[in-house]
Amino acid sequence: MIAKWTETMTVQSDAVDYKSNIRWSSLLNILQRAADGHIEALGVSREQMVEQGMGWMLITLEVQMTSLPRYTDTIEIATWSRGSKGALWHRDYRLYNAEHEEIGAASSVWALVDIHKRKIMRPSAFPYPVPVHEESVGISLDKAIIPEGSKLEDVYVHTVRYSGLDSNGHLNNARYADLCWDTLTEEELEHKHVTRFKITYHHEARRNDEMMLRRSQGEGTEVYIQGVSPKGTNFFEAAIIE
């Protein structure tokens, strides 16, 4: 079985921002596709999982980049499962440029869920073997991201529409990065050299859900972002870090 999965791709025009750098939401999409590709290479199709009422839910993720790929750059993504701890699965990634120099790494935590009951399932319920590769990229993930006592200010309201939905009818995981970057000022977009992004998903956002995007005022090197409903449901919290 394939313990470490690799994919190569070329950055296309729809994946970059106005500076021709890859968008962080596109990075999240690439990581998602690599994870899906690994599971499918192990002989487990999405259709098989749906038939058995199972799906993967991303809990938390951190991406660290030493340089951002640009339009037409070729990159390689390597990913592997570090196995499960308790009810959660751990997956790491490394990203390389065309010269096979490492340009980034990521670590993520996932849960196997019953897609009908929306409940977390024990790893032992997954009926397919997943090889474990114990290599770690050295990122320690904490579920809580925003420090206690941080002052956040309202920035804008986002309503979940068709364009943001995934096949489960929820706001796509990668789209949250775009929501976070939309809280940045023009000056921050021009001059902030972002090297890290981390996010924890607390509650699924569905079509027509309203989400107030709130952020800290960029004290130090970190900007903290939170998405909450009018009733106070905490959809996610994240940090954009220089």
Sequence and secondary structure as in RCSB ss.txt:
>XXXX:A:sequence
MIAKWTETMTVQSDAVDYKSNIRWSSLLNILQRAADGHIEALGVSREQMVEQGMGWMLITLEVQMTSLPRYTDTI
EIATWSRGSKGALWHRDYRLYNAEHEEIGAASSVWALVDIHKRKIMRPSAFPYPVPVHEESVGISLDKAIIPEGS
KLEDVYVHTVRYSGLDSNGHLNNARYADLCWDTLTEEELEHKHVTRFKITYHHEARRNDEMMLRRSQGEGTEVYI
QGVSPKGTNFFEAAIIE
>XXXX:A:secstr
  SEEEEEEE  GGGB TTSBB HHHHHHHHHHHHHHHHHHTT  HHHHHHTTEEEEEEEEEEEESS  BTT EE
EEEEEEEEEETTEEEEEEEEE TT  EEEEEEEEEEEEETTTTEE  GGG  S              S  S TT 
  EEEEEEE  GGGB TTSBB TTHHHHHHHTTS HHHHHH    EEEEEE S  BTT EEEEEE    TTEEEE
EEE TT  EEEEEEEE 
